Amino acid sequence: MPKGVTIINNQAVDYGKNIRIPQNLVYAELDGLYGSTVLRDMHQIINLYDVYEKGADYTVEAKDYIPADIKFKYARSILDKEARFLFSRTPDFYIDVAPGDSKASKEAAKNASVVYQTLVDQVLSANQFSKALLQAAKDCFIGKRVALMYNINEESGKIGISFLPSLEFVYDVDPSDVNKLTKIIAFYGLNNEASHTKQRIYKKKYELKEDGFCYYTEEIYDGLGQVIETISEETQTKFTFIPAWVIINDGLTGDLIGTSEIELLQSYESWYSRMSGKDLDAENTGMNPIRWTRDMSPESTANLSIAPGAYWDLSTDQNLVDGTVGDVGVLESPMTYTPALVSTLDRIKNAMYEQTAVPNVSPEAMKGVVTSGKTLKAIYWDLIVRCDEKMLVWRPALQFMARCIIEGARLYPGVLKTYIQDPLPDEEYEVRVDNQYSLPEDEAEEKQIDLAEVSAQTMSRRSYMKKWRNLTDDEADDELVQIAKERELLESSYFNLGDNTPQSGEEDMQEDENSPTEEETEE
């Protein structure tokens, strides 16, 4: 994470421990005005990361005592809660292939969907995508934007999926279409040398050329922006698009920069820490109150101990008028401001939560309130809507990434065997990304509703099994077949039992045969 900024001879911008990007590299890739805007924004982003990690700065007002220097990292806490709610449960990726009318077409579509789905799942798992996605969300909320990068290497047989924070890339778009990337450049610091000539910066650039294909170059620079080594000359790829996507956080129309959650919360956190610090100072001085003496002998008041159980032997000043009696006392702070301070701090904290739509809940506040999943969902409704809004930006990027995985494996088939053994089918497909939030549901009530729909034949038993028992299509079909067999077996056993039951006439005959005769009765 970025730690600070250092400008040496107006040459390099320090993004942290190992990242320094010479300004002339940025200006060489971006237009003058846009490049200047990006560089200024990078300086601001560095400060935002500093607020996230250390807390917001505030003015300390103290002259004759050491003030409390404590920073409440509420901005970080709220941002982390928002990111966890959005992506603590990784979105589900579904690769759908539309079936045809014939049985063979349906079977082919089913098999193709399985192959596509397995490939995407394997690549995401190999790249630890769940963890990277959650971290990228935090970087996006802090640094205004992140880049989703796709890399493929036929020699190693691997597909790489990675996110870059805003301080590690710059990009440009088509002037007529802000959603179309024309260039993206990633920078990585390779060392942390102080001398510009010894610094090494790795640079990889994707660029869309006029022939409609994406080209890439790889180079290593020093801290002065001079080329030290060319790893890869300009090379044409098989992609007709740049395999990357820039995700903008809460941007307006045509915005290439985005906004930061930390920037929204910074001033609130600064005032919260400032007022809390002054309260701590007041409590600290109240624990050690000011002691005063009046008309006391200076010799007896010199070097008085304030240790627990200390004894003071004081005497009145003999130079005063006869009859004067010395006095001693303590100036105590009544802390009468406490109710007003608590109210003010609560208002500041609530304003911070409202800025991000995160509910301000605590175990004490929620005790006895939450009785069902519906109640909890109502409490989190604003945050759900806000996350749905963010998914309008994240979902296209995730869908694009899934398509890159499939199309990249199609263009570079050498990587396919690393993840799946089946050949890649030719069927057309659609990518769905469904997000899910970590909120409990009223499953018992919902199950009863679904069972009622099954009884009313407005919902199939197959759909019910897939929803509540997490069965696949084949498993649900097998379960339905087994249910039908068992029902048939039970019904068959019932009818067989009914056939062996004596009829009414037969029962009468059996009773006559077993009953005693009249002669036997007379005897």
ABEGO torsion letter per residue (X at the ends): XBAEBBBBGGABBBAEAABBBBAAAAAAABBAAAAAAAAAAAAAAAAAAAAAAAEBBBBBBBAABBBBBBBBBAAAAAAAAAAAAAAABBBBBBBBBBBBABAAAAAAAAAAAAAAAAAAAAAAAAAGAAAAAAAAAAAAAAAGBBBBBBBBBAAAGBBBBBBBBAAABBBBBBAABAABBABBBBBBBABABABAAABBBBBBBBBBBAAGBBBBBBBBBBAAGBBABBABBBBBBABABBBBBBBBBGBBBGBAAEBBAAAAAAAAAAAAAAAAAAAAAAAAAAABBBBBBBGBBAAAABGBBABBGBBBBBBBBAABBBGBBBBBBBBBBAGAAAAAAAAAAAAAAAAAAAAAGBBBBBAAAABGABABAAAAAAAAAAAAAAAAAAAAAAAAAAAAAAAAAAAAAAABAAAAAAABABBBBABBBBBBBBBBBBBBBBAAAAAAAAAAAAAAGABBAAAAAAAAAGBBAAAAAAAAAAAAAAAAAAAAAAAAAAAABBBAAAAAAAAAAABBBAAAAAX
